[in-house]
Amino acid sequence: MAGISTHTVTNQPPPLVGHDLFAGDRALVDAVERYTPRELLAEARAELSALGRAGGSAQVQEWGRQAEEQPPRLHTHDRYGHRIDEVEFHPAWHRLLGKGVSAGLTGAWTRPAGHVRRAAGFLLWTQVEAGTCCPLSMTHAAVPALRTDPTLAAVWEPRVTSTVYDPDLRPAARKPGALFGMGMTEKQGGSDVRASTTRARPLAEADAYALTGHKWFCSAPMSDAFLVLAQAPGGLTCFLVPRVLEDGTRNVFLLQRLKDKLGNRANASAEVEFDGTWARRVGEEGRGVRTIIGMVAATRLDCALGSAGLMRQAVAQAVHHCAYREAFGGRLLDKPLMRNVLADLALESEAATALALRLAAAYDDGGERERAFLRLAVPAAKYWITKRCAPVVVEAAECLGGNGYVEESGLPRLVRESPLNSVWEGAGNVQALDVLRALRREPAALDACLTEIGQAHGADHRLDRAVKDLFTELADLADAEGRARRLVERLAVVLQGSLLVRHAPPEVADAFCASRLGGDHGGTFGTLPGGLDLASVVERARPVR
């Protein structure tokens, strides 16, 4: 009938754009304020809000969509048949990566409170497009490995901590900044890097080698340099492989194919072949794992930060949707059952943020006790936070109903991304076994963790009881491998509980302890017990527009 429209849009939330990802995240703001020296706080707030406003803008969010929907393309040869081994990215990828570099996401090691500020920024930028965070993470994490060789560090550290992004393939010495990648995994070994078959043959030039072998996963293959492991005459050794040699010629870096991945599609992950590839030794022969372990630890923390960022974005989208969507006579946000679901998700998100930022603060401190704390807490946090990411994101998508299953909502991209960090830098069993190794060989690490947890002693009876149960788990490690996941989970959750009891609002700490430590929780989200102030928990998680 003329004049009647069937396309009037009602009862749909406005897009969550034009807001500050940082200022609207109360848990993250609180953590930054807690761990940043007072004299630096105004500067840190300003820089993180600038990044948060960029990330919350419609333009930058559109770049994230474009980069993910138009993934990189491999070009092995030019039109004339010359081998070029280049990966072509959508312009949005370069814009996003450039903003991440300019925001200092590779420069934590060179400024005061750099790790906390950079961790908060990394958590924010993950929410825009997680793929670009891979080269940002590896470049940031390369610094500890480089510092094992002062000569190399003097040359490369200023390049990797630069705030200038230059995507061109040319000698790093002629560029204003450089990015790093990493190659450890091989098809026959996976996380068992000592099974590496890539060979390193010494050359006449001091500390120079020729590599021959294959790396099964090499992310960000257009980076300027890579840290790789190979078997030298003295055993497994770490090497720096430049993409372009000093004379301007391309190093032998043969890209076989790009992986067709579940998520993280904007980022190129390649198989690469070395065939007489020039490399510079980093550290001593036979000490490859020890040399590169600092890089691994830093990227593991980034896995936890990345998962915390994905959870935060998913929860923010769910709470925002339910604040505007009406059903059964009122806002979804006010319905007791939906409120229970949202509060449960918010607790998981805030606990992840609190623990990840605490680890970043330990890096800034740099003291002996904090280093011991990191040795145990990083793999435990990496294990638990990344494991919680996928169920949180899937449940958050369900809060949007059918809308959350549609690509335009952005939730499917978060769902596809959510399992990645649990696999990256060592899957769950690798982290659990690493925790066991630290418990057996480094008693100072356990002492530091228990000291951290003990700061909340007496503040909540459920936490105190959980700590006692943890002591029971730790009492006998002789046959602990079969129950390692259980032990690591308890350690991580108790750490989170201690942090929330000390630093979070009472309603958040109470709900967390009741459900995660008191045992009053079901097998799915939305099963929090009665008598809790869930409305305040949800309101705290609501993004401020």
C-alpha atoms as one frame of an Amber mdcrd trajectory, in Angstrom:
protein
   0.000   0.000   0.000   1.373   3.428  -0.905   2.858   5.359   2.021   3.541
   2.312   4.176   7.209   1.502   4.789   8.402  -1.878   5.941  11.948  -0.683
   6.487  11.699   1.642   9.475  14.545   0.583  11.761  13.656   0.410  15.435
  15.063  -1.251  18.550  18.590  -1.484  17.179  21.554  -0.063  19.147  23.653
   2.712  17.630  27.113   1.651  16.414  29.749   1.657  19.126  31.940   4.240
  17.403  33.223   7.718  18.158  34.371   6.822  21.659  37.626   6.449  23.582
  38.575   2.786  24.034  40.882   3.734  26.906  38.813   6.202  28.910  35.761
   3.973  28.537  37.533   0.971  30.067  37.478   1.576  33.824  39.443  -1.555
  34.687  42.251  -0.594  32.319  42.317   3.034  33.471  42.556   1.881  37.085
  45.453  -0.463  36.283  47.390   2.231  34.427  46.892   4.651  37.301  47.958
   2.002  39.801  51.257   1.169  38.110  52.316   4.465  36.545  54.406   6.911
  38.608  52.422  10.005  39.494  54.723  12.350  37.611  54.131  10.397  34.377
  50.424   9.759  34.770  49.082  12.784  32.901  51.342  12.030  29.952  50.353
   8.361  29.951  46.638   9.170  30.105  46.945  11.617  27.235  48.806   9.246
  24.931  46.517   6.295  25.716  43.388   8.386  25.225  44.731   9.552  21.876
  45.224   5.936  20.865  41.858   4.998  22.368  40.036   7.720  20.432  41.739
   6.603  17.221  40.809   2.978  17.883  37.225   3.920  18.679  36.784   6.020
  15.552  34.690   4.860  12.631  37.599   5.387  10.225  40.107   3.191  12.065
  37.519   0.501  12.720  36.828   0.480   8.997  40.539  -0.025   8.351  40.428
  -3.043  10.633  37.550  -4.524   8.656  39.279  -3.878   5.340  42.566  -5.426
   6.457  40.836  -8.587   7.648  38.479  -8.971   4.697  41.216  -8.466   2.102
  44.051 -10.677   3.366  47.656 -10.546   2.136  48.755 -12.071  -1.149  52.026
 -13.854  -1.842  54.070 -13.000  -4.929  56.936 -15.414  -5.352  58.073 -14.115
  -8.782  57.814 -10.952 -10.817  56.410 -10.851 -14.364  59.784 -11.777 -15.823
  60.308 -14.842 -13.654  62.682 -13.337 -11.119  62.243 -14.584  -7.571  60.993
 -11.707  -5.363  59.240 -13.419  -2.377  57.060 -10.482  -1.420  53.734 -10.254
   0.376  51.237  -7.617  -0.711  49.024  -6.120   2.014  45.918  -3.963   1.756
  46.682  -0.266   2.413  44.598  -0.494   5.609  47.165  -2.915   7.043  49.947
  -0.394   6.572  47.857   2.416   8.088  47.088   0.341  11.170  50.630  -0.937
  11.595  51.991   2.566  11.147  49.714   3.908  13.871  50.778   1.111  16.203
  54.466   1.885  15.660  53.950   5.628  16.046  52.080   5.003  19.314  55.198
   3.423  20.808  53.997  -0.183  20.799  57.541  -1.336  20.015  59.300   1.123
  22.326  58.610  -0.054  25.880  62.265  -0.643  26.731  63.416   2.948  26.242
  61.088   5.093  28.358  59.936   5.308  32.000  56.929   3.108  32.842  57.246
   2.000  29.248  55.936  -1.522  29.735  52.706  -0.542  31.486  51.996   2.200
  28.975  52.843  -0.039  26.054  50.833  -2.966  27.487  47.745  -0.774  27.822
  48.216   0.461  24.267  48.680  -3.080  22.972  45.470  -4.165  24.711  43.658
  -1.265  23.038  45.079  -1.846  19.560  44.197  -5.552  19.640  40.557  -4.464
  19.739  40.917  -2.702  16.390  42.707  -5.393  14.365  44.686  -8.094  16.099
  46.740  -9.123  13.074  48.931  -6.025  13.115  49.766  -6.762  16.734  51.886
  -9.748  15.648  54.768  -7.741  14.117  54.379  -5.134  16.863  54.754  -7.875
  19.474  57.748  -9.595  17.903  59.558  -6.310  17.305  59.033  -5.267  20.925
  60.085  -8.712  22.162  63.269  -8.866  20.087  65.049  -6.438  22.421  65.902
  -8.909  25.254  67.451 -11.329  22.754  69.404  -8.557  21.034  70.747  -7.368
  24.381  72.568 -10.661  24.847  74.934  -9.280  22.193  75.784  -5.622  23.020
  77.217  -5.040  19.542  74.015  -6.120  17.853  71.872  -4.274  20.379  73.701
  -1.014  19.738  72.882  -1.287  16.041  69.366  -2.735  16.086  67.699  -1.500
  19.264  67.327   2.118  18.056  65.730   0.784  14.891  63.164  -1.464  16.555
  62.182   1.101  19.209  61.658   3.795  16.565  58.204   5.353  16.167  58.512
   5.487  12.370  57.092   2.740  10.178  58.699   2.154   6.795  57.346  -0.846
   4.836  59.914  -0.756   2.020  62.309  -3.661   1.540  65.739  -2.093   1.719
  68.726  -2.350   4.072  67.683  -1.586   7.644  70.569   0.867   7.979  68.825
   3.083   5.403  65.446   3.031   7.140  64.096   5.184   9.993  62.718   2.142
  11.781  62.656  -1.642  11.530  60.359  -4.542  12.385  61.305  -8.029  13.575
  59.826 -11.452  13.019  60.665 -14.827  14.502  61.183 -18.348  13.142  61.411
 -21.247  15.564  58.698 -23.745  14.631  59.442 -26.537  12.179  56.968 -29.035
  10.784  58.516 -32.056  12.480  58.906 -30.402  15.875  56.272 -27.753  16.596
  56.929 -26.443  20.096  59.778 -28.922  20.512  62.302 -26.464  19.087  65.242
 -28.727  19.954  64.025 -30.975  17.143  65.039 -28.263  14.675  66.752 -29.561
  11.559  67.719 -26.175  10.073  71.529 -26.158   9.775  73.950 -23.275  10.262
  77.321 -23.488   8.526  80.015 -21.053   9.744  81.367 -18.618   7.152  84.763
 -16.949   7.012  83.289 -13.671   8.247  83.219 -13.409  12.045  79.921 -14.584
  13.589  78.383 -15.116  10.130  76.704 -18.348   9.023  74.783 -19.786   6.092
  71.437 -21.342   7.010  69.731 -24.213   5.232  66.315 -25.444   6.307  62.605
 -24.814   6.506  60.463 -22.916   9.025  56.865 -24.063   9.254  55.491 -20.803
  10.720  57.079 -17.427  10.080  54.706 -14.573  10.811  55.069 -11.099   9.358
  57.448 -12.235   6.575  57.883  -8.681   5.270  59.730  -7.664   8.448  63.269
  -6.296   8.220  64.918  -9.031  10.270  64.115 -12.310  11.989  65.397 -14.174
  15.006  65.598 -17.868  14.154  66.936 -21.048  15.689  69.256 -23.418  13.812
  71.687 -26.210  14.560  75.260 -24.859  14.529  78.331 -27.060  15.134  78.019
 -26.266  18.834  74.311 -27.019  19.066  71.029 -25.121  18.790  71.837 -21.442
  18.315  69.998 -18.158  17.791  70.597 -16.153  14.610  69.587 -12.780  13.196
  68.475 -13.080   9.574  68.137  -9.744   7.728  65.557  -9.613   4.940  67.826
  -7.365   2.852  71.624  -7.447   3.074  73.757  -4.365   3.680  74.710  -4.083
   0.002  71.041  -3.873  -0.984  70.659  -7.406  -2.331  67.824  -9.604  -1.078
  68.801 -12.307   1.369  67.711 -15.833   0.430  64.277 -15.898   2.026  62.105
 -18.202  -0.062  58.415 -17.915   0.802  56.755 -21.227  -0.052  53.162 -20.353
   0.806  50.976 -18.356   3.187  48.926 -20.226   5.769  45.144 -20.218   5.296
  44.203 -19.526   8.912  40.990 -19.624  10.924  41.488 -16.069  12.124  44.265
 -13.482  12.238  43.749 -13.313   8.493  45.117  -9.789   7.978  48.508 -11.008
   9.160  50.615 -13.124   6.826  51.995 -16.336   8.283  54.380 -18.036   5.894
  56.438 -21.125   5.354  59.965 -20.025   4.534  62.898 -21.902   3.069  66.529
 -21.025   3.840  69.061 -22.068   1.203  72.452 -20.602   2.015  70.725 -17.704
   3.784  73.134 -15.259   5.430  72.739 -14.964   9.197  74.527 -13.334  12.113
  74.910 -15.342  15.306  73.223 -13.954  18.427  74.726 -15.232  21.658  76.890
 -18.312  21.992  76.635 -21.494  19.950  74.499 -24.081  21.692  72.707 -21.434
  23.786  69.911 -20.676  21.348  66.989 -21.351  23.666  68.529 -19.360  26.496
  69.234 -16.477  24.098  65.751 -16.317  22.645  63.824 -17.079  25.860  63.503
 -13.389  26.725  61.743 -12.820  23.422  59.458 -15.786  24.066  58.504 -14.515
  27.536  57.664 -11.054  26.196  55.526 -12.438  23.378  53.760 -14.738  25.841
  52.773 -11.713  27.879  51.487 -10.147  24.672  49.356 -13.244  24.111  47.732
 -12.601  27.495  47.339  -8.902  26.702  45.896  -9.675  23.287  43.332 -12.068
  24.742  42.441  -9.525  27.414  41.879  -6.991  24.627  39.654  -9.351  22.643
  37.616 -10.132  25.761  37.249  -6.451  26.560  36.009  -5.590  23.077  33.547
  -8.510  23.077  32.182  -7.579  26.506  31.945  -3.898  25.566  29.949  -4.792
  22.450  27.641  -7.085  24.428  26.954  -4.563  27.202  26.465  -1.763  24.680
  23.976  -3.834  22.701  21.996  -4.822  25.782  21.894  -1.229  27.035  19.885
  -0.216  23.944  18.064  -3.369  22.924  14.567  -3.879  24.368  12.803  -7.193
  24.771   9.935  -8.525  26.871   8.966  -5.071  28.067  12.296  -3.527  28.995
  16.010  -3.150  28.303  17.963  -6.371  28.053  20.513  -4.814  30.396  17.892
  -4.723  33.170  16.738  -8.323  32.806  18.075 -10.368  35.750  19.261 -13.305
  33.655  20.994 -11.185  31.009  22.534  -9.078  33.757  23.952 -12.248  35.285
  25.518 -13.237  31.950  26.999  -9.790  31.331  28.372  -9.512  34.864  29.967
 -12.953  34.592  31.669 -11.966  31.339  32.761  -8.652  32.807  34.428 -10.405
  35.734  36.505 -12.552  33.398  37.519  -9.532  31.341  38.518  -7.409  34.326
  40.478 -10.248  35.940  42.433 -10.746  32.705  43.226  -7.042  32.447  44.304
  -6.831  36.084  46.726  -9.761  35.838  48.201  -8.795  32.461  48.917  -5.212
  33.565  50.459  -6.475  36.809  52.937  -8.479  34.756  53.770  -5.430  32.652
  54.457  -3.493  35.849  56.893  -6.221  36.922  58.857  -5.635  33.713  59.057
  -1.936  34.520  60.295  -2.644  38.047  63.052  -4.949  36.810  64.121  -6.039
  40.300  65.235  -9.538  41.195  61.988 -10.457  42.943  59.898  -9.158  40.079
  61.953 -11.125  37.571  61.347 -14.238  39.652  57.631 -13.398  39.769  57.515
 -13.133  35.975  59.215 -16.505  35.519  56.202 -18.300  36.995  53.378 -15.814
  36.500  53.877 -15.240  32.750  53.296 -18.852  31.616  50.486 -19.250  34.158
  48.765 -16.068  32.956  49.372 -16.921  29.315  47.798 -20.333  29.854  44.714
 -19.180  31.724  43.830 -15.851  30.110  44.143 -17.206  26.594  42.078 -20.262
  27.524  39.255 -18.065  28.820  39.175 -15.870  25.731  37.233 -18.103  23.335
  34.314 -18.944  25.667  34.005 -15.287  26.707  33.909 -14.045  23.117  31.448
 -16.719  21.980  29.095 -15.973  24.887  29.354 -12.238  24.228  28.389 -12.822
  20.595  25.350 -14.761  21.781  24.255 -11.732  23.805  23.604 -10.033  20.452
  21.476 -12.946  19.297  21.402 -13.431  15.543  22.974 -10.008  15.095  26.132
 -11.334  16.704  26.362 -14.107  14.118  26.480 -11.629  11.249  29.842 -10.431
   9.948  28.821  -6.774  10.025  28.600  -6.885  13.818  32.340  -7.536  14.105
  31.775 -10.348  16.607  32.558 -13.200  14.164  36.003 -11.676  13.592  36.579
 -11.704  17.366  35.330 -15.303  17.564  37.760 -16.435  14.858  40.613 -14.604
  16.545  39.837 -15.830  20.065  41.652 -19.238  19.997  44.860 -17.881  18.477
  46.752 -16.683  21.533  46.245 -20.014  23.268  48.197 -21.682  20.444  50.736
 -18.940  19.706  54.071 -19.104  21.566  53.342 -22.544  22.962  49.934 -24.162
  23.427  48.363 -24.916  26.795  50.381 -28.007  27.646  53.639 -26.216  26.856
  52.732 -23.438  29.300  51.664 -25.894  31.989  54.905 -27.855  31.683  56.890
 -24.617  31.804  55.186 -23.736  35.086  56.157 -27.148  36.471  59.736 -26.595
  35.353  59.862 -23.259  37.171  58.337 -24.761  40.323  60.909 -27.543  40.439
  64.021 -25.588  39.472  63.452 -22.013  40.633  62.078 -21.787  44.178  62.426
 -17.993  44.120  59.717 -17.870  41.448  57.165 -19.613  43.654  58.191 -17.507
  46.628  57.625 -14.321  44.614  54.187 -15.471  43.450  53.114 -16.481  46.940
  54.337 -13.157  48.289  52.204 -11.379  45.684  49.156 -13.482  46.537  49.765
 -13.080  50.268  49.298  -9.331  50.110  45.541 -10.007  50.187  45.684 -12.419
  53.139  42.727 -12.018  55.476  40.751  -9.767  53.126  38.399 -12.501  51.848
  37.790 -15.897  53.411  37.162 -17.544  50.042  40.499 -16.352  48.741  42.255
 -17.541  51.897  40.690 -20.985  51.486  41.706 -21.117  47.809  45.287 -20.263
  48.763  45.267 -23.110  51.262  44.031 -25.494  48.544  46.806 -24.227  46.255
  49.385 -25.074  48.921  47.998 -28.611  48.969  48.393 -28.858  45.182  51.965
 -27.598  45.423  52.983 -29.890  48.263  53.937 -32.820  46.049  55.189 -32.241
  42.517  56.612 -35.730  41.986  53.754 -36.852  39.717  52.379 -33.430  38.861
  52.487 -33.604  35.051  49.092 -35.248  34.711  47.456 -32.563  36.839  49.572
 -29.652  35.619  46.668 -27.849  33.975  44.642 -28.009  37.176  47.568 -26.608
  39.158  48.255 -23.774  36.705  44.594 -22.831  36.568  44.423 -22.575  40.341
  47.583 -20.505  40.497  46.320 -18.057  37.867  42.853 -17.697  39.376  44.259
 -17.145  42.866  46.592 -14.474  41.474  43.620 -12.786  39.830  41.595 -13.048
  43.021  44.363 -11.448  45.064  44.647  -8.551  42.622  40.894  -7.940  42.494
  40.470  -8.152  46.276  43.185  -5.525  46.695  42.393  -3.213  43.818  38.944
  -3.703  42.261  35.653  -2.258  43.569  34.148  -4.443  46.319  31.273  -5.633
  44.148  33.717  -6.949  41.527  35.973  -8.677  44.050  32.987 -10.164  45.896
  31.445 -11.624  42.740  34.789 -12.996  41.536  35.622 -14.666  44.830  32.122
 -16.101  45.242  32.131 -17.684  41.800  35.755 -18.426  40.890  37.133 -19.160
  44.340  34.077 -19.992  46.451  32.840 -22.641  44.055  29.367 -21.105  43.624
  29.434 -21.118  39.826  28.030 -23.313  37.088  29.628 -24.637  33.960  28.556
 -21.711  31.780  28.497 -17.940  32.038  25.412 -16.442  33.685  25.470 -18.749
  36.698  26.647 -16.280  39.345  25.033 -16.805  42.778  22.385 -14.553  44.245
  23.033 -11.698  46.645  25.701  -9.975  44.526  25.646  -6.417  43.198  25.629
  -7.425  39.551  24.191  -4.136  38.304  27.317  -2.313  39.480  29.584  -4.918
  37.902  27.839  -4.507  34.546  27.791  -0.726  34.721  31.529  -0.694  35.373
  32.039  -2.715  32.181  29.802  -0.492  30.059  31.839   1.476  27.514  31.566
   5.231  27.958  30.610   6.934  24.683
